[in-house]
Amino acid sequence: MSLKSSVPLLNKASCPTVVQCPTVIAMVGLPARGKTYISKKLTRYLNWIGIKTKVFNVGEYRRAATDKYKSHDFFRPDNKEALEIRHKCALLAIEDARAYLSSGGEVAVVDATNTARERRKLLVDFFTVQNNFKLFFVESLCDDPSIIEANILEVKICSPDYIGMDKNEAVGDFLQRIKHYDQTYEKLDYVHDRNMSFIQIFNQGERFLVNKLAGHLQSRVVYYLMNIHVLPRTIYLTRHGESLMNLEGKIGGDSDLSDRGWQYARSLSEFVKNENIQDLKVWTSEMKRTKQTAQYIDSPTEHWKTLNEIDAGICEGMTYEEIHDKHPDEFALRDQDKFHYRYPGGESYQDLVARLEPVIMELERQENVMVICHQAVARCLLAYFQDKNSVAAIAI
Protein backbone atom coordinates (compact mmCIF):
# COMPACT_ATOMS: atom_id res chain seq x y z
CA MET A 1 0.00 0.00 0.00
CA SER A 2 1.44 3.39 -0.97
CA LEU A 3 1.30 6.32 1.36
CA LYS A 4 0.47 9.79 0.03
CA SER A 5 1.37 13.03 1.72
CA SER A 6 -1.58 15.01 3.02
CA VAL A 7 0.17 18.18 1.88
CA PRO A 8 -0.49 19.00 -1.80
CA LEU A 9 2.37 19.86 -4.11
CA LEU A 10 3.16 23.53 -4.41
CA ASN A 11 1.82 25.22 -7.50
CA LYS A 12 4.43 27.92 -8.01
CA ALA A 13 3.58 31.35 -9.29
CA SER A 14 4.26 31.36 -13.00
CA CYS A 15 7.06 33.62 -14.23
CA PRO A 16 8.37 33.09 -17.78
CA THR A 17 12.15 33.16 -17.92
CA VAL A 18 13.69 36.31 -19.34
CA VAL A 19 16.89 34.57 -20.45
CA GLN A 20 16.25 32.20 -23.35
CA CYS A 21 19.97 32.07 -24.19
CA PRO A 22 23.01 32.59 -21.91
CA THR A 23 24.21 36.17 -22.30
CA VAL A 24 27.57 37.89 -21.88
CA ILE A 25 27.68 41.60 -21.09
CA ALA A 26 31.14 42.95 -21.91
CA MET A 27 32.22 46.35 -20.62
CA VAL A 28 34.21 48.73 -22.84
CA GLY A 29 36.05 51.92 -21.92
CA LEU A 30 39.11 53.64 -20.54
CA PRO A 31 39.96 53.34 -16.83
CA ALA A 32 38.03 55.62 -14.43
CA ARG A 33 34.87 55.60 -16.55
CA GLY A 34 32.70 53.75 -14.03
CA LYS A 35 32.78 50.32 -15.68
CA THR A 36 33.13 48.41 -12.42
CA TYR A 37 30.40 50.51 -10.80
CA ILE A 38 28.07 49.76 -13.72
CA SER A 39 29.01 46.06 -13.63
CA LYS A 40 28.18 45.74 -9.95
CA LYS A 41 24.93 47.71 -10.18
CA LEU A 42 23.76 45.72 -13.18
CA THR A 43 24.63 42.42 -11.52
CA ARG A 44 22.73 43.46 -8.39
CA TYR A 45 19.64 44.31 -10.43
CA LEU A 46 19.66 41.15 -12.56
CA ASN A 47 20.14 38.87 -9.55
CA TRP A 48 17.33 40.67 -7.74
CA ILE A 49 14.85 40.03 -10.55
CA GLY A 50 15.86 36.36 -10.50
CA ILE A 51 18.45 36.20 -13.30
CA LYS A 52 21.59 34.36 -12.15
CA THR A 53 24.41 36.81 -12.87
CA LYS A 54 28.10 37.03 -11.96
CA VAL A 55 30.88 39.57 -12.60
CA PHE A 56 34.28 38.53 -13.94
CA ASN A 57 36.70 41.39 -13.28
CA VAL A 58 39.86 41.04 -15.35
CA GLY A 59 41.76 43.40 -13.03
CA GLU A 60 41.30 40.92 -10.19
CA TYR A 61 42.69 38.13 -12.38
CA ARG A 62 45.70 40.32 -13.19
CA ARG A 63 46.39 41.09 -9.52
CA ALA A 64 46.10 37.40 -8.63
CA ALA A 65 48.49 36.41 -11.42
CA THR A 66 51.38 38.79 -10.81
CA ASP A 67 52.98 41.09 -8.29
CA LYS A 68 54.92 42.82 -11.04
CA TYR A 69 52.79 45.97 -11.02
CA LYS A 70 55.07 48.74 -9.83
CA SER A 71 53.86 51.66 -11.91
CA HIS A 72 51.89 52.71 -14.99
CA ASP A 73 54.68 51.23 -17.13
CA PHE A 74 52.91 47.88 -16.74
CA PHE A 75 50.22 49.23 -19.09
CA ARG A 76 52.49 50.67 -21.76
CA PRO A 77 51.43 49.33 -25.17
CA ASP A 78 55.07 48.44 -25.93
CA ASN A 79 55.57 46.43 -22.71
CA LYS A 80 55.45 42.99 -24.33
CA GLU A 81 55.91 40.97 -21.14
CA ALA A 82 53.05 42.78 -19.41
CA LEU A 83 50.88 42.54 -22.53
CA GLU A 84 51.28 38.77 -22.45
CA ILE A 85 50.29 38.62 -18.77
CA ARG A 86 47.25 40.83 -19.36
CA HIS A 87 46.17 38.77 -22.37
CA LYS A 88 46.41 35.51 -20.41
CA CYS A 89 44.37 37.00 -17.57
CA ALA A 90 41.67 38.11 -20.01
CA LEU A 91 41.54 34.58 -21.45
CA LEU A 92 41.19 33.12 -17.95
CA ALA A 93 38.32 35.47 -17.18
CA ILE A 94 36.38 34.72 -20.36
CA GLU A 95 36.92 30.98 -19.93
CA ASP A 96 35.55 31.22 -16.38
CA ALA A 97 32.60 33.21 -17.74
CA ARG A 98 31.97 30.46 -20.31
CA ALA A 99 32.14 27.77 -17.61
CA TYR A 100 29.70 29.73 -15.43
CA LEU A 101 27.16 30.08 -18.24
CA SER A 102 27.57 26.43 -19.19
CA SER A 103 26.78 25.28 -15.65
CA GLY A 104 23.52 27.12 -15.02
CA GLY A 105 24.49 30.78 -14.94
CA GLU A 106 22.36 33.06 -17.10
CA VAL A 107 24.37 36.28 -17.46
CA ALA A 108 28.14 36.82 -17.18
CA VAL A 109 29.46 40.38 -16.93
CA VAL A 110 33.04 40.69 -18.21
CA ASP A 111 34.41 43.78 -16.48
CA ALA A 112 37.46 44.89 -18.46
CA THR A 113 38.61 47.75 -20.70
CA ASN A 114 38.16 45.81 -23.99
CA THR A 115 39.33 48.98 -25.75
CA ALA A 116 40.82 47.28 -28.84
CA ARG A 117 38.74 45.98 -31.73
CA GLU A 118 40.96 42.91 -31.81
CA ARG A 119 39.98 42.07 -28.21
CA ARG A 120 36.28 42.63 -28.93
CA LYS A 121 36.55 40.40 -32.01
CA LEU A 122 38.03 37.71 -29.76
CA LEU A 123 34.99 38.02 -27.47
CA VAL A 124 32.60 37.80 -30.42
CA ASP A 125 34.34 34.70 -31.81
CA PHE A 126 34.63 32.95 -28.45
CA PHE A 127 31.20 33.66 -27.02
CA THR A 128 28.88 33.88 -30.03
CA VAL A 129 30.55 31.72 -32.69
CA GLN A 130 32.12 28.98 -30.58
CA ASN A 131 29.62 28.86 -27.70
CA ASN A 132 26.43 30.27 -29.24
CA PHE A 133 25.89 32.79 -26.41
CA LYS A 134 24.46 36.26 -26.87
CA LEU A 135 26.90 39.16 -26.45
CA PHE A 136 26.09 42.74 -25.51
CA PHE A 137 28.70 45.49 -25.16
CA VAL A 138 28.33 48.36 -22.68
CA GLU A 139 30.74 51.23 -23.40
CA SER A 140 31.21 54.05 -20.90
CA LEU A 141 32.61 57.21 -22.50
CA CYS A 142 33.57 60.32 -20.57
CA ASP A 143 35.29 63.55 -21.57
CA ASP A 144 34.29 65.54 -18.48
CA PRO A 145 37.49 66.05 -16.42
CA SER A 146 35.52 66.61 -13.19
CA ILE A 147 33.80 63.21 -13.46
CA ILE A 148 37.08 61.44 -14.23
CA GLU A 149 38.88 63.18 -11.36
CA ALA A 150 36.10 62.32 -8.92
CA ASN A 151 36.20 58.66 -9.97
CA ILE A 152 39.97 58.50 -9.52
CA LEU A 153 39.88 60.15 -6.09
CA GLU A 154 36.89 58.18 -4.78
CA VAL A 155 37.71 54.75 -6.18
CA LYS A 156 40.95 54.19 -8.03
CA ILE A 157 43.55 55.42 -5.54
CA CYS A 158 42.00 53.04 -2.99
CA SER A 159 42.56 50.02 -5.24
CA PRO A 160 45.04 47.28 -4.21
CA ASP A 161 47.48 48.61 -6.84
CA TYR A 162 48.08 51.73 -4.75
CA ILE A 163 48.24 50.44 -1.19
CA GLY A 164 50.87 52.41 0.70
CA MET A 165 51.40 54.92 -2.10
CA ASP A 166 51.15 58.68 -1.59
CA LYS A 167 47.79 60.02 -2.79
CA ASN A 168 49.22 62.53 -5.27
CA GLU A 169 51.67 59.96 -6.60
CA ALA A 170 48.83 57.46 -7.06
CA VAL A 171 46.71 59.99 -8.96
CA GLY A 172 49.63 60.86 -11.25
CA ASP A 173 50.37 57.20 -11.91
CA PHE A 174 46.75 56.43 -12.72
CA LEU A 175 46.49 59.35 -15.14
CA GLN A 176 49.50 57.93 -16.97
CA ARG A 177 47.80 54.53 -17.05
CA ILE A 178 44.80 56.14 -18.77
CA LYS A 179 47.10 57.73 -21.36
CA HIS A 180 48.63 54.33 -22.20
CA TYR A 181 45.18 52.85 -22.84
CA ASP A 182 44.11 55.92 -24.80
CA GLN A 183 46.98 55.41 -27.28
CA THR A 184 45.34 52.27 -28.66
CA TYR A 185 41.67 52.94 -27.80
CA GLU A 186 39.21 52.14 -30.59
CA LYS A 187 35.70 53.16 -29.59
CA LEU A 188 32.64 51.25 -30.66
CA ASP A 189 31.37 52.72 -33.91
CA TYR A 190 27.80 52.36 -35.15
CA VAL A 191 29.07 51.99 -38.74
CA HIS A 192 32.06 49.71 -38.24
CA ASP A 193 30.29 47.73 -35.48
CA ARG A 194 26.79 47.88 -36.96
CA ASN A 195 26.29 44.13 -36.54
CA MET A 196 27.10 44.21 -32.81
CA SER A 197 24.61 44.78 -30.00
CA PHE A 198 25.75 47.61 -27.74
CA ILE A 199 24.95 50.71 -25.74
CA GLN A 200 27.25 53.72 -25.38
CA ILE A 201 26.84 55.80 -22.22
CA PHE A 202 28.20 59.34 -22.46
CA ASN A 203 29.33 61.22 -19.33
CA GLN A 204 27.51 58.88 -16.94
CA GLY A 205 24.07 59.31 -18.47
CA GLU A 206 24.20 62.64 -20.30
CA ARG A 207 23.15 60.82 -23.46
CA PHE A 208 23.01 57.29 -24.87
CA LEU A 209 23.47 55.51 -28.18
CA VAL A 210 21.90 52.07 -28.57
CA ASN A 211 22.58 49.72 -31.46
CA LYS A 212 20.85 46.52 -32.52
CA LEU A 213 19.22 45.25 -29.35
CA ALA A 214 18.70 41.50 -29.42
CA GLY A 215 15.92 40.31 -27.16
CA HIS A 216 14.02 41.20 -24.02
CA LEU A 217 16.96 40.89 -21.62
CA GLN A 218 19.06 43.45 -23.48
CA SER A 219 16.09 45.82 -23.55
CA ARG A 220 15.73 45.54 -19.78
CA VAL A 221 19.46 46.10 -19.31
CA VAL A 222 19.32 49.26 -21.43
CA TYR A 223 16.29 50.57 -19.53
CA TYR A 224 18.07 50.01 -16.22
CA LEU A 225 21.31 51.65 -17.40
CA MET A 226 19.36 54.69 -18.57
CA ASN A 227 17.94 55.16 -15.06
CA ILE A 228 20.93 54.79 -12.74
CA HIS A 229 23.09 57.69 -11.60
CA VAL A 230 26.17 57.95 -9.40
CA LEU A 231 25.36 61.00 -7.26
CA PRO A 232 25.61 60.36 -3.50
CA ARG A 233 22.19 60.17 -1.84
CA THR A 234 20.41 58.46 1.04
CA ILE A 235 17.42 56.15 0.83
CA TYR A 236 15.51 55.48 4.05
CA LEU A 237 13.28 52.41 4.38
CA THR A 238 10.81 52.08 7.24
CA ARG A 239 7.68 50.11 8.00
CA HIS A 240 4.57 52.00 8.97
CA GLY A 241 3.81 52.48 12.64
CA GLU A 242 1.90 49.77 14.49
CA SER A 243 -1.65 49.41 13.15
CA LEU A 244 -4.85 48.24 14.85
CA MET A 245 -4.76 45.02 12.83
CA ASN A 246 -1.15 44.48 13.90
CA LEU A 247 -2.41 44.51 17.49
CA GLU A 248 -4.91 41.78 16.60
CA GLY A 249 -2.27 39.72 14.77
CA LYS A 250 -4.16 39.98 11.48
CA ILE A 251 -2.49 40.23 8.08
CA GLY A 252 -3.37 42.68 5.32
CA GLY A 253 -6.34 44.99 5.60
CA ASP A 254 -6.34 48.78 5.67
CA SER A 255 -6.66 49.76 9.30
CA ASP A 256 -5.61 52.94 11.12
CA LEU A 257 -2.56 53.29 13.32
CA SER A 258 -2.74 52.28 16.98
CA ASP A 259 -1.73 54.73 19.71
CA ARG A 260 1.82 53.39 19.55
CA GLY A 261 1.70 53.74 15.76
CA TRP A 262 0.85 57.43 16.07
CA GLN A 263 3.67 57.81 18.57
CA TYR A 264 6.05 56.27 16.01
CA ALA A 265 4.78 58.70 13.34
CA ARG A 266 5.64 61.66 15.58
CA SER A 267 9.06 60.20 16.45
CA LEU A 268 9.79 59.60 12.76
CA SER A 269 8.95 63.23 12.02
CA GLU A 270 11.38 64.37 14.73
CA PHE A 271 14.09 62.12 13.28
CA VAL A 272 13.64 63.63 9.82
CA LYS A 273 13.71 67.15 11.25
CA ASN A 274 16.90 66.48 13.22
CA GLU A 275 18.64 64.85 10.24
CA ASN A 276 18.00 67.99 8.15
CA ILE A 277 17.88 65.96 4.92
CA GLN A 278 18.20 68.07 1.80
CA ASP A 279 15.25 67.93 -0.64
CA LEU A 280 13.80 64.80 0.96
CA LYS A 281 10.87 63.15 -0.77
CA VAL A 282 8.55 60.78 1.10
CA TRP A 283 6.88 57.83 -0.61
CA THR A 284 4.09 55.81 0.98
CA SER A 285 1.71 53.13 -0.19
CA GLU A 286 -1.96 53.96 -0.71
CA MET A 287 -2.88 52.33 2.59
CA LYS A 288 -3.95 54.43 5.57
CA ARG A 289 -1.30 53.15 7.95
CA THR A 290 1.58 54.37 5.76
CA LYS A 291 -0.06 57.71 4.96
CA GLN A 292 -0.69 58.29 8.67
CA THR A 293 2.92 57.40 9.50
CA ALA A 294 4.05 60.16 7.11
CA GLN A 295 1.51 62.69 8.33
CA TYR A 296 3.83 64.82 10.48
CA ILE A 297 6.82 64.88 8.09
CA ASP A 298 7.28 68.26 6.44
CA SER A 299 8.36 67.01 3.00
CA PRO A 300 6.66 66.42 -0.37
CA THR A 301 4.80 63.10 -0.20
CA GLU A 302 3.78 60.72 -2.98
CA HIS A 303 1.42 57.75 -2.60
CA TRP A 304 2.25 54.63 -4.66
CA LYS A 305 -0.18 51.77 -5.15
CA THR A 306 2.87 49.76 -6.18
CA LEU A 307 4.11 49.99 -2.57
CA ASN A 308 0.98 48.35 -1.12
CA GLU A 309 1.51 45.29 1.06
CA ILE A 310 1.51 41.83 -0.50
CA ASP A 311 -2.07 40.83 -1.32
CA ALA A 312 -3.10 37.91 0.89
CA GLY A 313 -6.19 37.13 -1.21
CA ILE A 314 -8.74 35.01 0.65
CA CYS A 315 -6.56 35.24 3.77
CA GLU A 316 -6.75 39.04 4.07
CA GLY A 317 -7.76 40.11 7.56
CA MET A 318 -7.07 36.72 9.17
CA THR A 319 -4.58 35.72 11.84
CA TYR A 320 -2.13 32.93 10.99
CA GLU A 321 -4.01 30.71 13.45
CA GLU A 322 -7.23 31.32 11.51
CA ILE A 323 -5.50 30.54 8.22
CA HIS A 324 -4.18 27.29 9.73
CA ASP A 325 -7.67 26.30 10.90
CA LYS A 326 -9.71 27.42 7.87
CA HIS A 327 -7.19 26.73 5.07
CA PRO A 328 -4.77 24.06 6.34
CA ASP A 329 -3.62 23.11 2.83
CA GLU A 330 -2.77 26.71 2.02
CA PHE A 331 -0.95 27.10 5.32
CA ALA A 332 1.15 24.02 4.53
CA LEU A 333 1.89 25.17 0.98
CA ARG A 334 3.14 28.53 2.20
CA ASP A 335 5.34 26.75 4.71
CA GLN A 336 6.90 24.71 1.87
CA ASP A 337 8.07 27.66 -0.21
CA LYS A 338 7.31 31.12 1.10
CA PHE A 339 8.82 32.93 -1.90
CA HIS A 340 6.84 31.21 -4.66
CA TYR A 341 3.64 30.52 -2.73
CA ARG A 342 0.73 32.62 -4.00
CA TYR A 343 -2.28 33.27 -1.78
CA PRO A 344 -5.50 32.23 -3.59
CA GLY A 345 -6.78 35.41 -5.19
CA GLY A 346 -3.64 37.20 -4.03
CA GLU A 347 0.11 37.43 -4.61
CA SER A 348 3.39 35.63 -3.98
CA TYR A 349 6.71 37.24 -3.04
CA GLN A 350 7.74 36.51 -6.62
CA ASP A 351 4.78 38.55 -7.86
CA LEU A 352 5.70 41.31 -5.42
CA VAL A 353 9.25 41.58 -6.77
CA ALA A 354 7.86 42.02 -10.29
CA ARG A 355 5.46 44.67 -8.99
CA LEU A 356 8.27 46.56 -7.24
CA GLU A 357 10.63 46.71 -10.23
CA PRO A 358 9.32 50.15 -11.34
CA VAL A 359 9.91 51.41 -7.78
CA ILE A 360 13.55 50.30 -7.97
CA MET A 361 13.93 52.06 -11.34
CA GLU A 362 12.51 55.27 -9.94
CA LEU A 363 14.60 55.06 -6.75
CA GLU A 364 17.71 54.75 -8.92
CA ARG A 365 16.79 58.05 -10.59
CA GLN A 366 16.05 59.92 -7.37
CA GLU A 367 18.17 61.63 -4.75
CA ASN A 368 17.11 61.53 -1.05
CA VAL A 369 13.95 59.46 -0.50
CA MET A 370 12.18 57.99 2.52
CA VAL A 371 10.00 54.98 1.68
CA ILE A 372 7.30 54.21 4.26
CA CYS A 373 5.93 50.80 3.37
CA HIS A 374 5.05 47.32 4.64
CA GLN A 375 6.98 44.30 5.88
CA ALA A 376 7.04 42.22 2.69
CA VAL A 377 7.69 45.29 0.53
CA ALA A 378 10.53 46.47 2.77
CA ARG A 379 12.08 42.99 2.66
CA CYS A 380 12.14 42.97 -1.14
CA LEU A 381 13.53 46.50 -1.43
CA LEU A 382 16.17 45.84 1.21
CA ALA A 383 17.23 42.65 -0.58
CA TYR A 384 18.02 44.76 -3.65
CA PHE A 385 20.09 47.32 -1.77
CA GLN A 386 21.93 44.60 0.17
CA ASP A 387 22.96 42.82 -3.06
CA LYS A 388 20.80 39.78 -2.32
CA ASN A 389 18.69 37.90 -4.82
CA SER A 390 14.96 38.25 -4.40
CA VAL A 391 14.49 34.76 -2.89
CA ALA A 392 16.65 35.88 0.05
CA ALA A 393 14.12 38.63 0.81
CA ILE A 394 11.95 36.32 2.91
CA ALA A 395 14.80 35.89 5.42
CA ILE A 396 15.40 39.62 5.95
C-alpha positions, 0 to 999 in steps of 0.5 A: 500500500502506498502512502500519500502526503496530506500536503499538496504539491506547491503550484508555483507562481508562474514567471516566464524566464527572461533569459532564453539564451546565456548572455555575456555583457562585456564592458568597454572603456578607458579606466576611471569611466565607471565600468566596475560601478556599472558592472556591480549595479547591473549584476545586483539588479539582474540577480534581484529580478531572478536572473543568475548573474556574476561579474568577472573582473579582469583586473582581479585576475591580473592582480592574482596572477602577478605582483609585477605591477610597480607603476603605470609602465605595466600598461604601456602598449610596448611592454610585451611581457606585461601585454602577455600577462594581461592577455592571459588574464583576459583569457582566464576570465572569459573561460571562467565566464563560459564555464559559469554560463555552461553550468547554469548561470544566465548572465556573465558580466566581463568587467574589463577595458576591452578597448581594442577591436581585436579584443572585442573580435576575440569576445565575439568569436569565443562567445557567439561563434564557438559557444552560441551565447548572446553578447552585448557590449556596454561602453562608458565614455567620458570627456568631463574632467571633473567626473574622471577626477572624482572617480579617480579620487573616490575609487581608483587610488584606494585600489590594491594597486596603490596600497601604501602609495602617496595620494598625489603619486597614485593619482599621477600614476593612474592618469599615466595609465589612462594615457597608455590605454588611450593610445590604442583605444578604438571606440565602438562605432555604429558603422564599423560595429553595426552588426554588434549589440551595444549601448554607449553611455556618455558622461555617466548618463548625459546621453546614450546611443543604442545599437541593434538590441537583441531580445528582451533581456538586453532591452531591460538592461538598457532601460536600467542603465538609462535610469541609474546615476552615481550622485551620492544620496540616502534612501531610508526604508521604514515600516509604517507604525503599528496598526490596529490590525497588527495589534490583533495579529491579522495580516493585510487589511487597511486599518488605522494606526494604533496609539503606539503607531501614532507615537512612532509617526511623531518620532519619525517626524522628529528624526527627519527634522533632526537629520536635516535631509536636503530635498527629501521626498517621502513615498508611501503606499496607498494604505492608511497606515503608511499615509498616517505614519508620514503625516507629520513629516514636512516634505513632499509626499507621494502615494504609490499603489505599487508599494501596497503590502503583498495581497493575501487574497482570501486570507486578508484580515485573518490571523495565521491561526485562523489561516491554519484552521480554515485553510490548512492546505494553504498554510502548509503550501506557504510553509513549503516555499514562502517565496513562490507561494501565492495566496489564492486570489492574491500574490506571492513574493515573486509577484511582489518583486515584479510589482516593485521593479518600477519602484527600484527604477525610480529610486535609482533616478532619485536623490534623497527618498524615505519609503514608508511601506510594509513588511514584505515590501521592505524585505524585497527593497532591502534585498536589492540594496543589500545585493541579495537575490529576491528569494533571500528577501523572505529571510530579511 
